[in-house]
Amino acid sequence: MNAAAILSHDVGKKAACKVLDIPRASFYRHMSNKPQVTQPRPASPLALTGEEKKRVIELLHSERFQDKAPHQIYAALLDEGDYYCSIRTMYRILKEVHGRVKERRRHVQRPKYSKPELLATQPNEIWSWDITRLKG
């Protein structure tokens, strides 16, 4: 922007902005030196209240739903005719409480199998579809 300001004295603002490929609105905004005041966004009137959030947190951590994903919880509650909040809101609330949302279900631990070492000592002893890893 400083280059545009210097160049604008010689060739004009419009030509300087065109040569430097800078939008004129950006040039004028930069040159105005007004402090950028950002106002905080007002809370939505449809946002959950603190009490409603607590109820959703208790529901998410209840014995019944502690191992279920928010999609499953939402579907189960909808089948029963209950609606507390959207799926996305459940994820937001979990993020507020835990910092980050990770998988809530328990994963099956697979046993570690050792890779078989195949060594053929005579013809027709080992058969395989892929022979690239067979020692022979």
N, C-alpha and C positions, 0 to 999 in steps of 0.2 A: 504494500500500500504506500510505503514511503516513496518508492520509485514512481508510482502514479501521481503522487502529490507534487514531486519535483518536476516531472514531465508535463503536468497540467499547466504549469506557469508558462511554458513555451508554446505548446500546441493546443491547449484547451483540454477540458476535462473529458469531453466525449471522445476525442481522438486518442487521448492517453489511455482511457479505459479500453477502447477498441484494440489498440496495439498490444496492450498487456493482457488482453482477454480477461478483463475483470468486469463484472457487472457494475453499472453505474450506481445502483442502489447500495451495493456493498461499499463502494468508494465513499459515497455521501454518509453512510452510517458510520464508517470508520473515522471520517473527518469531523463528525459532529461532536465527538468527545463526551457524549452523554453517558452517564453510568447506566449500565444495563440492570434494571430492577426487575427481578423475577418474583412474581407473587406466588405463594404456595397455592397449589391446587386445592380448591375446597373439597371437603369430603362429600361423596355422593349421598343423596338422601336414601338411596336404596342399599347402602352398605350395611353389613351386619353390625349390630350393636355389640358391646363388650360381653353382655350376657349371652347373646346368641352365639358368639364365637366360643365362649366357654362350653356351651352345650355341644357344639360341633366337635370341639377338642375331646370332651368326655366321650362322645359317641365314637370318634375315630380310635380312641385308646381303650374302648370297652373290650371286655373279654370276647365278645362275639365278633368284633371286627378288627382286632389287633393284628391279624395276619392277612388282611385283605387289602387290595389296592382300592383307591378312591372310586375307580370305575365300578368295581364289584359292590362296594358299599352303596353307591348311588343307585345302582340297579336294584339291589335288595330292598332298600328303603322305598324306592318308587313302587315296587311290587306290593309293598305293604300299605301304600297310600301316604307315606310321609315324605315331605320335602323340606330339607333344612337349608341347602345351598347347592350351587352348581358343583360339578366335578372340579373345575378350575379353581373355584374358591376353596375347596378342600385341599388342593395342592398348595395354594397360597398360605393357608392357615398352617399346614404342616411345615412349610418352609419358615414361617415366622417362629414356630415353636422349636424346630430342630436345626435350623440353619440351612440345611439342604435336605432334599427329599431323596431317599434311596429306596430300593425295592423293599417292600414290607413283607413279602411272603418268605417263607423258609425255603431255601434251596436244597435240593437233594445232593448230598455229597457222593460223588462217584468214586468207587475204589480205584486206586492207581494200579494199572496193569503194566507189567513189564513187557516191552516189545520183544517178541520171540526172535531169537537168532536162528536163522535157518542155514544149515550147511549141508549141502548134498555131497555124499561120498560115492554115490554110484548113480547111473542113469535111472530115471523114473522113480526116484526116491521122494522128490519134492515137486509138487505141481502148484503153479501160481499163475494168475492172470497177468501180473506185471512182474517181469523178471529183472527190472532195473536195480532192485535192491538185494537180490539174491547173491550170496557168495558161492562160488563154485569151483 
